Amino acid sequence: MHFNASGIPDGFATKSVGSVFFPVFVQAGVTATILVLSWFSFRARPELDPARPADSARRHRRFSVRAVISLLLLAGCVDVSILAGAWPIWHADQNLSPVLVLLPLLTGLAIVVGVALRTGQGGSRLPAADGGAPEEENTGVVRRDDDQYWRGAGSLYVNRDDPSLFVQKRFGFGWTLNFGNPRALLLLALIVGLPLALPLIFR
């Protein structure tokens, strides 16, 4: 429970299975959450450009693959950081520096930010197919980006008629929940409630 100035433990307490393996449970929860989010994000409805549907579909596929890979790398980096933070549980005489604990997490976040800046939302910054595909014929389809579905300055998507669970953010990078879908509210409750419930379950 406590280490003296020389790094030697001088305070002790009985540990339960839950307290000892709590970092492992957190790792499993974080990994499962990111895997679920990656799956739903990959399956999310693409926002295609009505004037260039084929080219924007290709860009969206490349964007989705890169985004999911970056999320999986982030999950691995988070797990490594949790492992480093929990190291003293298994090796009481070895304390890792905060830099080593945070470095994997910061690396994962840097990867996600780098992918976001390079690809843009929906692959908007990716080059066109074949170095510049000719303009496609306008399909006459209107983009589903109506102000009535976006609340809170365009940050919350609420559309009960849209069956999609995830949709691309109107601004920024990534996806957001369709808060008009009951499944989205259930998923949000699980994401928020599970971390809060773990300390009560394994105390």
C-alpha positions in Angstrom: 0.0 0.0 0.0 3.0 2.3 0.5 6.7 2.5 -0.5 9.4 4.4 1.4 11.9 6.7 -0.1 14.1 3.7 -1.1 11.3 2.1 -3.0 10.8 -0.7 -0.4 7.2 -1.5 0.6 6.5 -0.6 4.2 2.7 -0.6 4.2 0.6 -3.8 3.6 -3.0 -4.8 3.3 -4.9 -8.0 2.3 -5.8 -8.1 -1.3 -8.8 -9.7 -2.9 -8.9 -11.4 -6.2 -10.8 -8.4 -7.6 -8.2 -5.9 -6.4 -5.3 -7.9 -7.7 -6.8 -8.6 -11.1 -8.7 -5.3 -11.5 -6.2 -4.0 -14.1 -6.8 -7.2 -16.1 -10.5 -6.7 -16.0 -10.1 -3.1 -17.1 -7.8 -4.2 -20.0 -10.5 -6.7 -21.1 -13.2 -4.1 -20.8 -11.3 -1.5 -22.8 -10.3 -4.0 -25.5 -13.9 -5.3 -25.8 -15.3 -1.8 -26.0 -12.9 -0.7 -28.7 -13.5 -3.9 -30.7 -17.3 -3.3 -30.6 -16.9 0.3 -31.5 -14.5 -0.6 -34.4 -17.0 -3.2 -35.7 -20.0 -0.8 -35.7 -17.8 2.0 -37.1 -16.7 -0.2 -40.0 -20.3 -1.1 -40.7 -21.6 2.4 -40.4 -23.5 4.0 -43.3 -21.1 6.0 -45.5 -21.8 9.6 -46.3 -21.3 9.6 -50.1 -20.9 12.6 -52.3 -23.9 12.7 -54.6 -21.8 14.1 -57.5 -19.1 11.4 -57.2 -20.6 8.4 -55.5 -18.2 5.8 -56.8 -15.0 7.7 -55.9 -16.4 8.8 -52.5 -17.3 5.1 -51.8 -13.7 4.1 -52.5 -12.4 6.8 -50.2 -14.8 5.8 -47.5 -13.6 2.2 -47.6 -10.0 3.3 -47.3 -10.9 5.7 -44.5 -12.8 2.9 -42.6 -9.9 0.5 -42.8 -7.4 3.0 -41.6 -9.6 4.2 -38.8 -10.3 0.7 -37.5 -6.6 -0.2 -37.6 -5.7 2.9 -35.7 -8.4 2.1 -33.1 -7.1 -1.4 -32.6 -3.6 -0.1 -32.2 -4.9 2.4 -29.6 -6.5 -0.6 -27.7 -3.2 -2.4 -27.7 -1.4 0.8 -26.5 -3.9 1.3 -23.7 -3.5 -2.3 -22.6 0.3 -1.8 -22.4 -0.1 1.4 -20.4 -2.4 -0.4 -17.9 0.1 -3.3 -17.7 2.9 -0.8 -16.9 0.7 0.9 -14.3 -0.1 -2.4 -12.7 3.5 -3.7 -12.7 4.1 -3.0 -8.9 1.2 -5.3 -8.1 3.2 -8.2 -9.3 6.7 -6.8 -8.6 6.5 -4.7 -5.5 10.1 -3.7 -5.6 9.9 -2.3 -9.1 8.2 1.0 -9.8 8.1 2.2 -13.4 8.4 5.9 -14.1 5.2 7.8 -15.1 6.8 8.4 -18.5 7.0 4.7 -19.3 3.4 4.2 -18.1 2.0 7.0 -20.2 4.2 6.5 -23.3 2.2 3.7 -24.9 -1.1 5.6 -24.4 0.3 8.8 -25.9 1.7 6.8 -28.8 -1.7 5.3 -29.5 -3.4 8.7 -29.3 -0.8 10.1 -31.7 -1.5 7.3 -34.2 -5.2 8.0 -34.1 -4.7 11.8 -34.5 -2.2 11.2 -37.3 -4.6 9.0 -39.2 -7.4 11.6 -38.7 -5.3 14.4 -40.0 -4.0 12.4 -43.0 -7.3 10.9 -44.1 -9.9 13.5 -43.1 -13.5 12.7 -42.2 -14.8 10.0 -44.5 -11.5 10.0 -46.5 -12.0 13.6 -47.7 -8.2 14.2 -47.7 -7.3 11.0 -49.6 -6.3 11.4 -53.2 -8.9 10.6 -55.9 -8.8 7.2 -57.6 -6.1 7.0 -60.4 -4.6 10.3 -59.3 -7.7 12.3 -60.2 -10.7 10.5 -61.6 -12.9 12.4 -64.1 -16.1 14.0 -62.8 -18.9 11.5 -62.4 -22.4 12.2 -63.6 -24.5 13.9 -60.9 -27.0 11.3 -59.6 -29.5 13.9 -58.4 -29.4 12.3 -54.9 -29.4 14.8 -52.0 -26.9 14.2 -49.1 -28.6 13.2 -45.9 -27.2 16.2 -43.9 -30.3 18.0 -42.8 -30.1 20.5 -39.9 -33.2 19.1 -38.3 -31.3 15.9 -37.4 -28.3 17.6 -35.9 -28.7 19.0 -32.4 -26.3 20.9 -30.1 -24.5 22.9 -32.8 -24.3 19.8 -35.0 -22.7 17.5 -32.5 -25.7 15.2 -31.7 -27.4 13.2 -34.4 -31.1 12.3 -33.6 -33.1 10.6 -36.4 -35.6 7.9 -35.4 -36.3 7.1 -39.0 -32.6 6.2 -39.6 -31.9 2.6 -38.6 -28.1 3.2 -38.4 -26.5 2.9 -35.0 -23.4 4.9 -36.0 -23.1 7.8 -38.5 -20.2 9.9 -39.5 -19.7 13.0 -37.5 -20.8 16.2 -39.1 -17.7 17.9 -38.0 -14.3 16.5 -37.1 -13.2 12.9 -37.4 -14.9 9.5 -36.7 -18.4 8.5 -35.9 -21.1 9.4 -33.5 -24.2 7.6 -32.2 -27.6 8.0 -33.7 -29.4 9.1 -30.4 -32.7 8.5 -32.1 -32.0 4.7 -32.1 -32.9 2.9 -28.8 -29.9 0.6 -29.3 -27.6 3.5 -29.3 -28.9 4.6 -25.9 -28.4 1.1 -24.6 -24.9 0.9 -25.9 -24.1 4.3 -24.4 -25.4 3.2 -21.0 -23.2 0.1 -21.1 -20.1 2.1 -22.0 -20.7 4.5 -19.2 -22.1 2.1 -16.6 -19.7 -0.8 -17.0 -16.5 1.1 -15.8 -18.6 2.6 -12.9 -19.8 -0.9 -11.9 -16.5 -2.7 -12.0 -15.2 -1.3 -8.7 -18.4 -2.3 -6.9 -18.4 -5.8 -8.4 -14.7 -6.6 -7.7 -14.1 -4.7 -4.5 
